[in-house]
């Protein structure tokens, strides 16, 4: 399995080197709303973009099942997100062993939760035969609006929202649920033409 992961990572870095470099530079910025933009762009430009541009057949010609392809692409997204966040923390003066340790840990978990949610939304969108960027962008706008209605005590969606993340654990659980649904739809239902 390690060889498959390594081969997929090498394929992604060779095919999408420019895009990944630009997004990685944006992900180094520790300001969360800016990171959120680049995480969204990265999540929608990996496997969902390949499916949208009809490259799924060539990916499945490699020794990957649909399940492996889904999870390896997700692992690539999370690895890139976490590595750039840790490098950004080191560059911008965050100390891993300090009073801010819990804050940075919650930021890493928040980034994973956000990436997971929008990777899953993008996969559901392309599995249904829709766009890999447009539909997730509309979902992001709706998420920002609905999560921002009222104050945090009167809006229960604020806690489960992948972008607002009133509670990172509830948001992470919702994101994981959406990811499992996306995996089921991609593996069992296939991609609509």
N, C-alpha and C positions, 0 to 999 in steps of 0.2 A: 504494500500500500504506500510505503514511503516513496518508492520510485515513481508511482503515479502522481503523488502530490508534487514531487520535485519536477517532474516533466510538465505538469500543468502550470506550475509557477514560472518555469522557464518559458513556456509558450506565451503566457500572459505578458511577461516582461519583454519578450522579443516582439510581439505583435503590437502591444499598446504602450511602448516605452515612453513616448512623448506625453501621452495623456496621463499615465501614471506618475511621471516626473512632475508635471504641473500640479496635479491633484495632491501629490505628496508634499510639495512646497506649501500649498495652501493648508494642508493638515498640520503643519508644524506650528501654525499660529494658535496660541493658547486661548484666544477669545472664542468662547463656545458658539455664538451665532455664526461666526465665520467658518469654524470647523464644521458646523452643521451643513452649510452650503456645499462644502467640498466633499463631505461624507455622502451627501445625497447624490452629487454628480458621480462619485466613484461607485456607489451602490447600483446606480442605473446603467453604468457603462461596462459592467463585466459580463457575466453570462446572459443577463437580459438583453444587452445590446447584440451579442452574438446571435441569439435566437431571433431578434427583430430583423437582423440583416441576413437571415437564412443560412447561418453557419452551423446550425445544430447537427446537420447530417455529417459534416466533416469532423465535428467533435465526437460524434458517436462512432465514427469509423475508427477512431483511436480506441485503445482498450479500456474504455470507460462505460459503465452503465449510466443510466439517467440519474440514479440515486447518487453514485459516486461523483458525477459531474456537478450536481447540485451542491453537495456538501463540500467538495474541494473548492469550488468557486466561492462559496460562503467562507470557508477557512481562509482563502486568499484575502478576501475583503477584511475580515477581522484581524488577520495578521498585519496587514498594511495599516489598518486603523490604529491598532495598539502600538506598533513599533513607531509610527510617526508621532503618536501622542507622547510616548516615553522620551523620544529624542527631543521633541518640543519642550517637554518639561525640563530636560537637562540643559537645553540651550537658553531657556528663558528664566533660569535660576530657581526652579522648584527643587526643594530638597526632599528626597524620598523618605528620609527619616526626620520628620519634623512634626509640628503641630498641624501642618496643612496636609498631612498624609491622608487623612480621611477625605478631605476635599478632592485631592487628586485621584484617589481610588474611586470616588463617586463620579468624577468626570470620565474616567476610563470606562466604568460600567455604563454611564449614560451614553457615551459614544458607541459602545457595543450595542446597546439597546436601540439607539436611533438607526444605526447601520442595519441591524437585523430587521427592523420593521420595514424600512424602505427597500431593502433587497427583496424581502418577501412580497411587498406590494408590487414591485416591478416584475417579479417572477409571475405573480398571479395575473398581472396585466398582459404580459406577453403570452402566457399560457392560454389566455382567453382570446388571443389573436389581436390584441390592442397594442398601443404604443408602449415602448419601454421607458419613455421620459414624460410624456404628456399626462397620462393618467396618474402616475405617482406624484407628479407636480401638483395636480389638482387635489389629490388626497393630502399632500403636505399643506397646501393653502387652507383646505377645510380643517385640517388638524390644528393649524395655528389659530384660526378664527374660533373654532369651537372650544379649544383649550383656554383661550383668552377671554371668554365671555364671563362677566362678573368677577367676583374675587375667588380666591382659591378655596375658601371654605364653603361656598355655595355651588361650586362646579365640580362634581365628582369626576368628570372626564379629565380635568386638569391633572389628576394623579396617575391616570393610565395613559396619557398622551405621550407618544414617542418623542415629540419635540419639546413640550413643556416639562415633562418628567417631574411632576409634583412629588412622586415617590418613585425612586429608580427601581425598586424591586417590583412594584406593581406594573410599572411601565415595561420592565424587562420580561415579566411573565406574559403580558399582552403581546409583546414583540415575538416571544418564543412561540406562543400560540399561533400567530399569523404565519410565522416561518414554517411550522409543522403543517399548516393547511397548504401553504405554497408548495412544500415538498410533496405532499400527497397529490395535489392537482398535477404537478409536473410529472411525477413518476407514473401515476395511474391513468390520468386522463390524456396526457400528451399535449402537444401544442396544436391549437386550432389554426387552420389555414386562413 
